[in-house]
Every structure is written in structure tokens, then in C-alpha cells.
Amino acid sequence: MRRFVLIYILLVADFHPVLNSPILGSKNNPRLVIKDILSGGFKYQVHQNHSVFFYHEDSEEMYVGGTDFVLKLDADDYHVIEKFSLKIPGQQQCKEGQCENVITVIEKFQDSLFVCGTNGHKPQCWKLFSSVNNQSNEIVESYEGTGISPFVYTHNSISLTVEGDLYSAAPLDTDGSSLQFRRKAGSRTNVWMYDNWVSEPTFISASWVRRREDPDNEKIYIFFREKNSDNNPEADPWISRVARVCKVDEGGSKRFFQNIWTSFLKARLVCGFPDESLYFNRLQDIYVMHADDWHDTRVYALFTSSWNSTAVCIYTIQMIEDIFENSTFKGYDNEIPKPRPGTCVKNSRTLPLATVNMVKDYPEMTHWVHSIHYSAPFYVSGNNYTKIVVDRVLASDQRMYNILLLATDSGKIHKVLEAGSEPFIISETQLSSRSSIQSMKLDSKKKKLVVGFSEKISIMDLQRCEEIKSCDECVLARDPYCAWMKSGCTSTLTGGIQNVIDGNRSACPPPVGEQRQGNRTRRETVSPLPLDLGTTLSVPLGNPCYLTCPIDSYHAVYTWEHNDQRSPCLQMESNCLHLIPNVAQEHYGSYRCVSEEKNYTKVVRTYQVAQQIIQDTNENTDRSNTPFLRNDASAVVPQIVWITLGLAVTVLGMFR
């Protein structure tokens, strides 16, 4: 037994947080970690390598595209209303994968649902019409899909519909090359890009920003990254960009630039620390939050870096427009012609040759687009985030707050509050432990997040408030979705107690029999213990013992109190441990596990450790009712579930 106890002590001697668990007391980690994987949603019969969603908040239907099918789901309970089969005829005779039709595009286009897929490396598009009384599924028309859908689902592509026009970027060749952004179909002229404007681009997103008072000046913004022309080994291989084209652009005249954008301009999108010349250059994802006034429309951009960090930077369309309207043109030193290159005009075919020539040869702005915080990203993290959406929430104080929902590469969603210049990480929710997130769609009206995995579609309720059991903790959560009412922590915000800005709890009523002093409270809320643990432990002298209490908040600091002595907790995943390797007389007595967060102190658990007297007899003593130890090594080892086999073998080797 001594060997196993020694292994235990050696492993925990320098032990702090467990790998992949948040560090206690750190504001850079989620406050609450929700371990349970959410149930509900829709499970695929066959795992999907790729999925795409289409959903409008005003609709009661959601469409999901997978391999060889499109599903129409009820947006309330996500049961299947209709299934459209898009299998390629004669699949049985095809080699594996050669005849798969992976759906890559679902858009509302003109009077129908417009769907495109890889179609066995021969991209094809279809118009889908829902059946009458759900008796049959109708695929009325089909179209050649090159330039809208990629040949292979792993190739880069984006799509956007604007007032009956379809914009897209997809490879024109089977190897994924000849990739450019174009207006591909609709009521307006098809237009495309000049070959020299971009270098090996990866398109991330495209967004139409409305100007209701000036529709002729509306623009489509394209976000992408492209290969850096600087071959310096220290230069980042990628540069992130924002480009724009005018919605009314019909291309140039028949003599020059016919069917080519005459309004295309691009600028560098910067996220990082300019004073240190340290930048996150690999644009990963974009979410555009539209505002009634186009100037205030926000762009939330997710970046990764070469040093394994991710960052979120925030821009406004006004800031982007300022660069396009006022910057000089990179590499051009002469007088700028009029109208200024990039200007929206009703008839682009009449633009002067000098203006169109500048767009052709000098489309890049000299100045860079910086974020609203300029000197640093809004949020920097060691987590590998892959997707972002942003919700807007009206809180109890009648102020609007933005909530960032960030997907990790390990199936988790981080909920991050934007309140001022610093982020506050509210929670982490594990949605899948089996696969990464493929697609994500926000339903802001219902306050739900729809998330696609290879095996299922999960629905995350953004208003999980009822799990918080006290006013103090409801306010400390700083979650604009939740406020404290007499009935508990709830999503019913009107008249509720809430402080999103700083989590000040002074409005909370003091616990019964206690007086609140300002924002400081010490509250004893001993969590109920499982029946097999109890609160009194009988432990013989000289035996090892450990105590445990659950972690309620990763922003809190946890300590163990015993006989006026305080000791830090040893963190094991979502629990705090207190180890007594060799129980002596001074170790007996009462123990408290205490958490402290922003002057809020809570006694989480209490124990009474008493001496167990063992009779001097040769007979085996039955201690099966003692939960924390038995007088044999085999009972100690299972308790240490976080000792890996490799560590155990290494330590055992030291004693041979």
C-alpha cells in the first residue's frame, strides 16, 4: 500500500490544474462549465462529412443539406417534415465517393429553394418546391452548377442571394483552382473578377449591407484571406482582406472590362497589436451584425495565428468605408481620376476609362482597416475557435448587450459577453465529444443556437438560467439572458435583479438571518451530499484520506479551512480536493471547502473527520462502509482516476 500512496503523493505534489480544465480564479476561462452533453435535436441515420443549414427566423422551417438529400425540419421540435432525395442515378455502379452528391449550397432564390451539390464531381443545382399536402417532393428544374458549388465538398466556396441575384465563389476547375467571387445568376448581368486581383484566395463570407435611403449606393462586402506576395521567411503566408463591389455594378463597356467588376476594391483587415507589430493574419470566420443605420453595422471577425492562439476583432462598416473612400491606392502616385475608383454609378458601362483602369491595376488600398479597439483585439484566447455568431440581448436594465457564441474544435460553445472593452466568458457548453462543429446557425428570436455535427444536429438553449440557485450567483453570472426573480433565476427579465456590467450584487436580498455589508457577503450554502458520502468520516491514524467538493464557478478561488488554517484546493476536473497523506491527531476535526468570487464567499461543503479505532485482532476488519479509504492498495488506486497509465508506469519504475 505504501507504494501506491507514494505514487499518489508524488503525482499531486506539484499538481495544479488538470489538463483541459479551466484554471481556477482566472477571468480568461469560462465562469461556468456545463459538463452534460445536451440532449434533443436530430440524429442522422448515417454520419455526414459535410452539412449546410438554411434558416430564416421568421420561418417555421429549417433546411439541412447532407449527402444525397435535403431535409425540411420543423423549427420548433426539429422533426422531419419532408425529405428531398438528390441521389445520382446509377450510384450502385460507381466507385466509392465518385457518385456522391454532397449538398454545399442552400439559398432562397427567386420563388423557390435553390440547392446545389457536388453531383459526383459535376456540380449541379436544382430548384426545390415543397409538395402539396406532403404527398410528393418536386424537383422542377436543374442547372449547371460550376462556379456555385465546388467539385469536392472540401474545396472552398461561399454563396449569397441579394434581391433575386445569386452571388458565389467556387472553383471553376476540378483541382480547386480558378476561384473568384462573381454574380452568377439572377436579373442583373453576370460579372466576375479580374484574374490578377487576388492570389490563391480562401473566401470566408459575403454580406450585403442595405442602405434604405440610398439603395443605388449599396455594396456587397467580401471577406477572404489570400497568399502573401512577400516571400520573406518571417512574413506570414496569409493576408486577411475585406473587399467590396457595388450592387448596381453591371461591368464595363463592350470595348473594355465587359462583365468584369468595375467597382472592386480591397483592403487589409488587421487584427493584433500594432505597437508590437504582432498580428493575427489568418481570417477564420465572420459574423455581420446588421443595424438599422448601415454605419453602425458591425463585423465580428475570428482570426487564428501561427502561434496557436485565436482572436476576435470588431469593426464597423463605417470604418471599412472610411478606408475605401479616403485611402490612397497602393502603388499609385498620380492624381486620382474622377469619379473615384470604386464609386457606385447607375450605369457602370459609362465609367471613364481612367477610372476603370485604376480599378484594374491598383485595386488595393494603402491604409489598413483597424478594429474599433485598435491597440489590441477584443478577445484573445488559447482555445482553437473555428466559428462565430453574435446575438443581441435586451437585458433587465433595458440596455442591449452583444453575446459572442464561439465554437471550439472539440465540440464546445463558449458564451462571451461584450460589455465595454473587455470580454467576460460566461460559460462553456459541451455539445459533442465525438466530432467537431461543421455548421452553426443562430435563432435570435427563440434564443437558440442550432449546431451541426457529423452525427447530429444539436439545439442549444441560450437561456439556461434555472440551474443557478441564488440571487448572488445569478447576478455574478453577468448573463444578460438571466435575471433573479422571486421564483428564481429566470429568463423573464422585466423587473428582475441583474447587473451585466460588473456583477454587483448589492441589490440582492441578504440570506435569512444575515446582514449584507455593501457588496460583501459570507454565505453558508452547504450543498447536499450523496447518500453514500455523508459529512462525517471515520479514519484510522496513519491512513491517507482526501476530501472533495464541486467547483461551481471557475472564476472563484477555492480554499479548505481547518482549525484556523487555510490551504488551496487541488483541482481535479470539476472538483477541488484536499489530501491528507498520513492522518495524525491534528488532522481530525471540521473542514470547510470555501469559494470566494468578487467578495462573495460561500461554504460549498463541510466535513467532520473523526478517529476510527481499530481493534487489535488478526481477523480482517470490514471497512466497506468507509467511502474514502480501505486498508489495501486496490481501494486507493481507483479513486485516482486521473493518473494516466504512462505516469503510473514511469513512477513505478523509480522504485524497482
KATA-V904340 format. One record per residue. RES is the residue in one small letter. PSI is psi in whole degrees, -180 to 180 (none if undefined). D_LAST is the distance of its C-alpha to the last C-alpha in Angstrom with 1 decimal. Layout:
res/psi/d_last
RES/PSI/D_LAST
RES/PSI/D_LAST
This chain:
res/psi/d_last
m/-37/15.3
r/-37/14.1
r/-45/10.9
f/-38/13.5
v/-39/15.9
l/-40/13.7
i/-46/13.1
y/-48/16.9
i/-43/17.8
l/-40/15.9
l/-31/17.6
v/-5/21.0
a/-46/21.0
d/21/22.7
f/134/23.9
h/-115/27.6
p/150/29.3
v/145/27.8
l/141/28.5
n/10/32.0
s/146/33.1
p/149/35.9
i/130/35.2
l/141/36.8
g/1/40.0
s/126/40.5
k/-9/44.0
n/7/42.8
n/161/41.2
p/141/43.0
r/-44/44.0
l/132/43.6
v/115/41.2
i/107/42.5
k/-35/39.7
d/130/41.8
i/128/43.0
l/139/46.7
s/178/48.5
g/175/52.0
g/-148/53.5
f/130/53.9
k/133/51.5
y/148/52.2
q/-35/52.5
v/135/50.9
h/143/48.6
q/133/50.4
n/-21/49.4
h/139/52.0
s/152/54.2
v/141/57.1
f/151/59.0
f/126/62.6
y/129/63.6
h/140/66.4
e/-31/66.2
d/-6/69.8
s/155/69.1
e/7/68.0
e/149/66.3
m/138/63.2
y/138/62.8
v/127/59.4
g/133/59.2
g/-145/56.5
t/113/56.6
d/12/60.0
f/160/61.1
v/130/62.3
l/137/61.9
k/118/64.3
l/150/62.6
d/128/64.1
a/-8/63.0
d/-51/62.7
d/0/60.6
y/29/59.6
h/156/60.8
v/123/62.2
i/-42/66.0
e/150/66.5
k/125/64.6
f/119/66.0
s/126/64.8
l/40/64.7
k/148/63.4
i/132/64.6
p/140/66.9
g/30/65.5
q/-29/61.9
q/-27/61.0
q/-1/62.0
c/153/59.9
k/159/56.6
e/127/53.7
g/-20/54.4
q/-23/57.6
c/18/59.8
e/141/58.0
n/91/60.1
v/120/57.7
i/128/59.8
t/-17/59.5
v/129/62.6
i/117/64.2
e/149/67.1
k/117/70.4
f/116/72.9
q/-117/76.6
d/16/77.4
s/177/74.3
l/125/70.5
f/121/69.6
v/135/66.5
c/151/65.1
g/173/62.3
t/-30/60.8
n/48/62.8
g/45/61.0
h/19/61.1
k/79/64.8
p/136/64.9
q/151/67.4
c/153/68.7
w/150/70.5
k/126/72.6
l/132/71.5
f/130/73.9
s/148/72.9
s/161/74.7
v/124/77.6
n/26/76.5
n/29/73.1
q/-30/74.8
s/161/73.7
n/135/71.8
e/127/73.9
i/99/73.0
v/-43/76.4
e/153/75.9
s/153/73.4
y/154/73.1
e/131/71.4
g/8/68.3
t/133/67.3
g/-10/66.8
i/-50/66.0
s/145/63.0
p/167/60.4
f/-32/60.1
v/140/56.4
y/-21/55.1
t/-13/52.3
h/154/55.1
n/138/56.4
s/152/59.4
i/161/61.2
s/157/64.5
l/137/67.0
t/136/70.3
v/111/73.0
e/51/76.4
g/4/76.7
d/144/75.1
l/123/71.7
y/143/69.6
s/162/66.5
a/119/64.1
a/152/62.7
p/146/62.2
l/-12/65.3
d/155/63.4
t/-22/60.8
d/4/58.2
g/5/58.3
s/-175/60.6
s/54/64.0
l/124/62.8
q/160/65.4
f/131/66.7
r/158/70.1
r/117/72.7
k/-31/72.6
a/158/75.0
g/-158/77.5
s/-22/80.9
r/169/80.4
t/140/80.2
n/130/77.0
v/157/75.6
w/-175/72.5
m/156/70.8
y/138/71.6
d/-34/69.0
n/1/68.2
w/-29/67.5
v/158/63.8
s/110/61.0
e/61/58.6
p/155/58.7
t/110/56.5
f/133/58.8
i/-46/57.3
s/157/60.2
a/143/64.0
s/137/66.1
w/126/69.8
v/115/70.9
r/147/74.2
r/89/77.1
r/-31/79.5
e/-10/82.1
d/65/81.8
p/-26/80.6
d/-13/81.8
n/13/79.3
e/149/76.3
k/156/73.3
i/127/70.3
y/133/67.1
i/129/64.5
f/129/60.9
f/170/58.8
r/153/56.6
e/165/57.4
k/136/56.1
n/129/56.5
s/-13/59.0
d/115/57.3
n/8/55.2
n/130/53.5
p/-26/49.7
e/-10/49.2
a/144/51.6
d/138/50.4
p/-12/51.3
w/149/53.0
i/133/55.9
s/143/56.7
r/155/60.4
v/134/63.1
a/166/66.3
r/151/69.5
v/154/72.5
c/139/75.7
k/-33/76.3
v/0/79.9
d/123/79.0
e/10/80.8
g/179/79.9
g/-171/82.3
s/172/85.7
k/-27/86.5
r/-27/86.8
f/125/83.6
f/32/80.2
q/132/81.5
n/22/78.8
i/141/76.4
w/130/75.4
t/-4/77.7
s/7/75.9
f/126/72.3
l/153/70.5
k/155/66.9
a/158/64.9
r/133/61.4
l/116/59.5
v/133/57.4
c/120/54.4
g/-149/52.3
f/89/52.6
p/-36/55.8
d/-29/55.4
e/1/52.1
s/42/53.3
l/118/50.3
y/148/51.2
f/107/49.9
n/-6/51.7
r/98/50.7
l/130/52.9
q/-44/51.1
d/161/53.5
i/140/56.8
y/125/58.5
v/120/62.1
m/107/63.4
h/145/67.2
a/159/69.6
d/-40/73.3
d/117/74.0
w/-28/72.5
h/-33/71.8
d/-1/69.2
t/131/67.4
r/146/63.7
v/117/61.2
y/118/57.5
a/131/55.4
l/126/51.7
f/152/50.1
t/171/46.8
s/173/45.6
s/-9/43.6
w/28/41.0
n/42/40.1
s/157/42.3
t/157/45.3
a/152/48.5
v/125/51.7
c/149/54.9
i/135/58.3
y/163/61.7
t/156/65.2
i/-32/67.8
q/-43/70.1
m/-41/67.6
i/-44/67.2
e/-37/71.0
d/-39/71.5
i/-47/69.7
f/-31/71.6
e/-24/74.9
n/-18/74.6
s/155/72.1
t/170/73.4
f/127/72.5
k/125/69.8
g/0/71.3
y/125/74.9
d/-3/77.1
n/-177/80.6
e/136/82.6
i/127/81.1
p/165/83.7
k/141/85.2
p/155/84.2
r/136/80.7
p/134/78.3
g/-8/76.5
t/137/79.4
c/127/80.2
v/151/83.7
k/-33/85.5
n/93/86.3
s/-18/83.6
r/-14/85.7
t/4/88.2
l/143/85.7
p/149/86.8
l/-36/85.3
a/-40/84.0
t/-46/81.9
v/-36/80.5
n/-37/79.7
m/-40/77.6
v/-40/75.6
k/-44/75.1
d/-24/74.1
y/63/72.6
p/-10/71.1
e/139/68.3
m/146/68.7
t/-45/68.0
h/154/66.6
w/156/63.4
v/113/63.1
h/160/61.0
s/169/59.7
i/-23/61.4
h/-10/58.7
y/-67/59.0
s/-14/56.5
a/156/53.5
p/158/52.6
f/-39/53.2
y/130/49.6
v/137/46.5
s/153/43.2
g/-7/39.8
n/146/40.4
n/87/41.5
y/145/44.9
t/-26/47.0
k/156/50.2
i/138/52.4
v/161/55.4
v/128/57.1
d/154/59.0
r/126/61.7
v/131/61.9
l/115/64.6
a/179/63.0
s/-26/64.5
d/8/65.9
q/20/67.9
r/152/66.1
m/136/64.6
y/147/60.9
n/135/59.0
i/121/55.7
l/131/53.4
l/109/51.5
l/129/48.7
a/131/46.7
t/169/43.1
d/1/41.6
s/26/39.4
g/22/42.3
k/156/42.9
i/126/46.1
h/131/46.2
k/116/49.4
v/128/50.4
l/132/53.4
e/103/55.8
a/94/57.6
g/-153/58.6
s/-8/56.6
e/140/53.1
p/154/51.3
f/119/49.9
i/104/47.3
i/-50/48.3
s/164/45.9
e/130/43.6
t/126/44.2
q/118/42.0
l/-27/44.5
s/141/42.3
s/6/38.6
r/-26/39.4
s/167/41.6
s/167/43.2
i/126/46.7
q/-39/49.4
s/157/52.5
m/134/53.6
k/132/57.0
l/133/58.2
d/92/60.7
s/-33/61.9
k/-43/64.6
k/-3/62.3
k/52/59.4
k/153/57.1
l/123/54.8
v/126/54.7
v/131/51.6
g/130/51.1
f/175/47.9
s/-28/47.5
e/-13/47.3
k/171/49.6
i/123/52.0
s/150/50.8
i/118/53.2
m/120/51.9
d/122/54.1
l/-5/54.3
q/49/55.7
r/86/52.8
c/-29/53.9
e/-14/53.9
e/-15/50.1
i/130/50.7
k/-3/51.7
s/157/53.2
c/-44/55.8
d/-47/53.6
e/-30/50.9
c/-40/53.6
v/-41/55.0
l/-26/51.7
a/-26/50.9
r/37/53.8
d/111/54.4
p/-15/58.0
y/-17/57.9
c/142/57.4
a/159/59.3
w/126/59.4
m/175/62.3
k/-30/63.0
s/-7/61.6
g/-169/58.2
c/122/56.7
t/162/58.8
s/-2/60.0
t/103/63.6
l/-27/63.9
t/121/67.6
g/2/67.7
g/163/64.0
i/125/61.9
q/146/59.9
n/90/59.1
v/-33/57.8
i/-50/58.2
d/4/55.9
g/26/54.8
n/128/57.0
r/11/57.0
s/-23/60.0
a/-11/62.1
c/139/59.8
p/142/61.1
p/152/59.0
p/155/57.1
v/130/59.2
g/6/59.6
e/155/58.2
q/130/60.0
r/133/58.9
q/98/59.1
g/-125/59.7
n/15/56.7
r/131/54.2
t/137/53.2
r/122/50.5
r/133/50.4
e/108/48.5
t/78/47.8
v/119/45.1
s/143/44.0
p/136/44.2
l/148/40.9
p/151/40.0
l/-29/41.0
d/-1/37.5
l/-53/36.3
g/-178/39.1
t/-10/39.4
t/125/38.4
l/131/34.8
s/116/34.0
v/128/30.6
p/154/29.4
l/141/28.4
g/-3/24.8
n/155/23.9
p/157/23.1
c/146/26.1
y/152/27.3
l/154/30.9
t/147/32.3
c/150/35.6
p/150/37.1
i/117/38.0
d/-31/41.7
s/129/42.3
y/-3/40.0
h/-8/42.6
a/160/42.0
v/131/39.5
y/136/37.7
t/157/36.8
w/132/35.8
e/133/38.2
h/119/37.6
n/51/39.7
d/14/41.2
q/145/37.9
r/138/37.0
s/145/33.6
p/159/33.1
c/154/31.8
l/118/28.6
q/127/29.9
m/99/28.6
e/-114/31.1
s/27/34.3
n/154/33.1
c/131/32.4
l/154/29.6
h/117/29.3
l/131/26.0
i/97/25.9
p/-27/22.3
n/98/23.5
v/125/27.1
a/177/29.4
q/-38/33.2
e/-11/34.0
h/-13/32.3
y/155/34.9
g/-162/38.0
s/147/39.2
y/142/37.5
r/135/39.3
c/118/38.1
v/132/40.8
s/146/41.7
e/127/44.2
e/115/46.0
k/53/49.2
n/10/50.0
y/114/49.5
t/132/47.1
k/132/46.0
v/111/44.0
v/-45/42.0
r/152/40.3
t/146/40.2
y/153/38.0
q/113/38.4
v/119/35.3
a/159/36.2
q/135/34.5
q/125/33.7
i/125/34.4
i/125/32.4
q/144/34.3
d/94/32.8
t/154/32.7
n/-14/30.5
e/148/31.6
n/135/29.4
t/129/30.8
d/114/31.8
r/28/30.8
s/-16/31.4
n/3/34.1
t/114/31.7
p/-22/31.0
f/-14/28.3
l/159/25.8
r/162/25.1
n/48/23.2
d/153/20.4
a/-33/17.6
s/-21/19.4
a/-22/22.3
v/-44/20.5
v/-44/18.9
p/-27/22.3
q/-29/23.9
i/67/21.7
v/-18/23.5
w/5/23.1
i/118/19.3
t/158/19.2
l/-39/16.9
g/-43/16.0
l/-43/15.1
a/-44/13.0
v/-41/11.0
t/-47/10.7
v/-41/9.7
l/-36/7.1
g/-24/5.5
m/-19/5.8
f/6/3.8
r/none/0.0
